[in-house]
Amino acid sequence: MEILEKVQQLFGSYGYSVLFFGLLLEFIALPFPGETTMAYAGYLSYRGQLDFGTLVILAFLGTTIGMTITYFIGARAGLPFIMRYGKWFFLKPDKLDKTQKWFAKYGNALIFIGYFIPGVRHFTGYFSGIAAIPFRKFALYAYSGALFWVVLFLGIGKLFGPGWNAIFTLAHKYTAVILAVIGLVLLIAVIYRYRKSWTNRRAHKAVPVPQRQKQNAD
C-alpha cells in the first residue's frame, strides 16, 4: 500500500512523465515499481483522467529506450565491467547470476518472457549485449515483449477499474500459468502456420506439370 501511495503522489505531481521516466530508469536497474505504476495509470485512464493511447506510447518508449541503453552498455562494457561496477546501479551479483542461468536455459526467448519475471527483466538487456546477440534479433524480442507487457498491465487498470488492484495481485500470483497459456497459444499458431504452408506445397506439387503451366498461363 505504501508503494501505491507513492505512485499516486508521483502522478499527482508529474502526470504522464512518471510513466516514461520511471520505466526507463527501471530498466537501467534503478528501483521503480513499473507494473504497479502501469496498472494504476490504466485505472486513471478508466476514470478519464489520462489518455490510454498516450499511456501506451509513453510506457512503450520508456521501456524500449531503457532496454536499448542496457543492451549497448552490455555490448560495450562486457561482463567483467558489469560484475565490478554493477552494484552502483543495483546490479547485484546474485541477480546477475540468476539472469545468466535463465539465459542458459531459455536462450533468446528470455528477452520476451523476461518482462514477466521479477528480478530478471531488468538484466536481460545487459546480457543480450554481453552475449553479442545481433541487435535486430534483440529488438524483435525486446520490443514485441515490451508492447505486450505494457498493454497488459495498463489494460488491467483500464478494463477492471476500481478492481484493478485485486486483478493485478492475481496476475502476479499466476504469472507462470499466464506465460504457459501464452506459450501454448504461440505454439499452436506456429504449428497451424507451418501445417498450412506444408499442405499448400504438397497440393502444388501434386498438380501435373502441364496443368500447372496451363494454370499459370491463365
C-alpha positions as CSV (number, residue, x, y, z in Angstrom):
1,M,0.0,0.0,0.0
2,E,2.9,2.3,0.7
3,I,4.2,1.8,-2.8
4,L,0.8,2.6,-4.3
5,E,0.6,5.8,-2.2
6,K,4.0,7.0,-3.6
7,V,2.8,6.2,-7.2
8,Q,-0.3,8.2,-6.6
9,Q,1.7,11.2,-5.3
10,L,4.0,11.0,-8.3
11,F,1.1,11.0,-10.8
12,G,-0.4,13.9,-8.9
13,S,2.8,15.9,-9.3
14,Y,4.2,14.9,-12.6
15,G,1.4,13.2,-14.7
16,Y,2.4,11.3,-17.8
17,S,6.1,11.8,-17.4
18,V,6.1,9.5,-14.4
19,L,5.4,6.5,-16.7
20,F,8.1,7.3,-19.3
21,F,11.0,8.2,-17.0
22,G,10.0,5.7,-14.3
23,L,10.1,2.7,-16.8
24,L,13.2,4.0,-18.5
25,L,15.0,4.1,-15.1
26,E,13.6,0.7,-14.0
27,F,15.2,-1.0,-17.0
28,I,18.6,0.6,-16.2
29,A,18.0,-1.3,-12.9
30,L,17.1,1.5,-10.6
31,P,14.3,0.6,-8.2
32,F,10.9,1.6,-9.6
33,P,7.5,-0.2,-9.3
34,G,6.9,-0.4,-13.1
35,E,4.0,-2.8,-13.1
36,T,2.1,-1.2,-10.2
37,T,2.6,2.2,-11.9
38,M,1.2,1.0,-15.2
39,A,-1.8,-0.7,-13.7
40,Y,-2.6,2.5,-11.7
41,A,-2.1,4.6,-14.8
42,G,-4.6,2.4,-16.6
43,Y,-7.0,3.0,-13.8
44,L,-6.6,6.7,-14.1
45,S,-7.4,6.2,-17.8
46,Y,-10.5,4.3,-16.8
47,R,-11.6,7.4,-14.7
48,G,-11.0,9.6,-17.8
49,Q,-8.0,11.5,-16.2
50,L,-5.4,10.2,-18.6
51,D,-5.5,9.1,-22.3
52,F,-4.9,5.3,-22.7
53,G,-3.2,5.6,-26.2
54,T,-0.8,8.2,-24.8
55,L,0.0,5.9,-21.8
56,V,0.8,3.0,-24.1
57,I,3.1,5.1,-26.3
58,L,5.0,6.6,-23.3
59,A,5.3,3.3,-21.5
60,F,6.5,1.5,-24.7
61,L,9.1,4.2,-25.4
62,G,10.3,4.3,-21.8
63,T,10.7,0.5,-21.7
64,T,12.3,0.1,-25.1
65,I,14.7,3.0,-24.7
66,G,15.8,1.6,-21.3
67,M,16.2,-1.8,-22.8
68,T,18.2,-0.5,-25.7
69,I,20.5,1.5,-23.4
70,T,21.3,-1.6,-21.3
71,Y,21.9,-3.6,-24.5
72,F,24.6,-1.2,-25.7
73,I,26.1,-0.9,-22.2
74,G,26.4,-4.7,-22.1
75,A,27.8,-4.9,-25.6
76,R,30.4,-2.2,-25.0
77,A,31.4,-2.8,-21.3
78,G,31.2,-6.6,-21.1
79,L,30.5,-8.9,-18.2
80,P,33.7,-8.0,-16.1
81,F,32.7,-4.3,-16.0
82,I,29.1,-5.1,-15.1
83,M,30.2,-7.5,-12.3
84,R,32.7,-5.0,-10.9
85,Y,30.7,-1.8,-11.1
86,G,27.1,-3.1,-11.4
87,K,26.5,-2.7,-7.6
88,W,26.4,1.1,-8.1
89,F,23.4,0.6,-10.4
90,F,21.7,-2.1,-8.2
91,L,23.0,-4.9,-10.4
92,K,23.7,-7.3,-7.5
93,P,25.9,-10.4,-8.3
94,D,23.1,-12.8,-7.2
95,K,20.6,-11.3,-9.6
96,L,23.2,-11.3,-12.4
97,D,23.9,-14.9,-11.7
98,K,20.2,-15.7,-11.7
99,T,19.7,-14.0,-15.1
100,Q,22.7,-15.8,-16.6
101,K,21.2,-19.2,-15.6
102,W,17.8,-18.2,-17.1
103,F,19.5,-17.2,-20.3
104,A,21.4,-20.5,-20.5
105,K,18.0,-22.3,-20.0
106,Y,15.7,-20.3,-22.3
107,G,18.0,-18.5,-24.8
108,N,16.7,-15.5,-26.7
109,A,13.1,-16.3,-25.7
110,L,14.0,-14.9,-22.2
111,I,14.2,-11.4,-23.7
112,F,10.4,-11.6,-24.4
113,I,9.2,-13.6,-21.3
114,G,11.7,-11.9,-19.0
115,Y,9.4,-8.9,-18.7
116,F,7.1,-11.0,-16.6
117,I,9.8,-12.4,-14.3
118,P,10.6,-10.0,-11.4
119,G,14.3,-9.6,-10.8
120,V,15.1,-10.8,-14.3
121,R,13.6,-8.3,-16.8
122,H,16.0,-5.6,-15.5
123,F,19.1,-7.6,-16.7
124,T,18.1,-9.2,-20.0
125,G,19.2,-6.1,-21.9
126,Y,22.7,-6.2,-20.4
127,F,23.1,-9.9,-21.0
128,S,21.8,-9.6,-24.6
129,G,24.6,-7.1,-25.3
130,I,27.2,-9.2,-23.4
131,A,26.2,-12.3,-25.4
132,A,26.5,-10.3,-28.7
133,I,23.0,-11.1,-29.8
134,P,22.5,-9.3,-33.1
135,F,20.7,-6.0,-32.5
136,R,17.9,-6.8,-34.9
137,K,17.1,-10.1,-33.2
138,F,17.3,-8.4,-29.8
139,A,15.0,-5.7,-30.9
140,L,12.4,-8.2,-32.3
141,Y,12.2,-10.0,-29.0
142,A,12.6,-6.9,-26.7
143,Y,10.2,-4.5,-28.5
144,S,7.4,-7.1,-29.1
145,G,7.7,-8.2,-25.5
146,A,7.6,-4.6,-24.3
147,L,4.5,-3.9,-26.2
148,F,2.7,-7.0,-24.9
149,W,3.9,-6.2,-21.3
150,V,2.8,-2.5,-21.2
151,V,-0.6,-3.2,-22.9
152,L,-1.3,-6.0,-20.4
153,F,-0.6,-4.0,-17.3
154,L,-2.1,-0.8,-18.5
155,G,-5.1,-2.8,-19.7
156,I,-5.6,-4.3,-16.2
157,G,-6.3,-0.8,-14.8
158,K,-8.3,0.3,-17.8
159,L,-10.6,-2.7,-18.1
160,F,-11.1,-3.5,-14.4
161,G,-11.4,0.0,-13.0
162,P,-11.7,0.0,-9.2
163,G,-10.9,-3.7,-9.1
164,W,-7.6,-3.3,-10.8
165,N,-5.6,-4.0,-7.6
166,A,-7.2,-7.4,-7.0
167,I,-6.6,-8.4,-10.6
168,F,-3.1,-7.1,-10.5
169,T,-2.4,-9.3,-7.5
170,L,-3.8,-12.3,-9.2
171,A,-1.8,-11.6,-12.4
172,H,1.4,-11.6,-10.3
173,K,0.4,-14.8,-8.4
174,Y,-0.3,-16.7,-11.6
175,T,2.4,-15.4,-13.8
176,A,3.7,-18.9,-14.6
177,V,0.2,-20.0,-15.7
178,I,-0.2,-16.9,-17.8
179,L,3.1,-17.5,-19.5
180,A,2.3,-21.2,-20.1
181,V,-1.0,-20.2,-21.8
182,I,0.8,-17.6,-23.9
183,G,3.4,-20.1,-24.9
184,L,0.7,-22.7,-25.8
185,V,-1.2,-20.2,-28.0
186,L,2.0,-19.2,-29.8
187,L,3.0,-22.8,-30.3
188,I,-0.5,-23.6,-31.8
189,A,-0.2,-20.6,-34.1
190,V,3.3,-21.7,-35.3
191,I,2.1,-25.3,-35.9
192,Y,-1.0,-24.1,-37.7
193,R,1.0,-21.8,-40.0
194,Y,3.6,-24.5,-40.7
195,R,1.0,-27.1,-41.4
196,K,-0.9,-24.8,-43.7
197,S,2.3,-23.9,-45.6
198,W,3.2,-27.6,-45.9
199,T,-0.3,-28.5,-47.1
200,N,-0.1,-25.8,-49.8
201,R,3.3,-27.0,-51.0
202,R,2.0,-30.6,-51.2
203,A,-1.1,-29.5,-53.2
204,H,1.1,-27.5,-55.6
205,K,3.5,-30.5,-56.2
206,A,0.5,-32.8,-56.7
207,V,-0.7,-30.8,-59.8
208,P,0.8,-32.2,-63.0
209,V,3.4,-30.0,-64.7
210,P,1.3,-29.4,-67.9
211,Q,-1.7,-28.5,-65.9
212,R,0.4,-26.2,-63.7
213,Q,1.7,-24.4,-66.8
214,K,-1.8,-24.0,-68.1
215,Q,-2.9,-22.5,-64.8
216,N,0.0,-20.1,-64.8
217,A,-0.8,-19.1,-68.4
218,D,-4.4,-18.4,-67.5
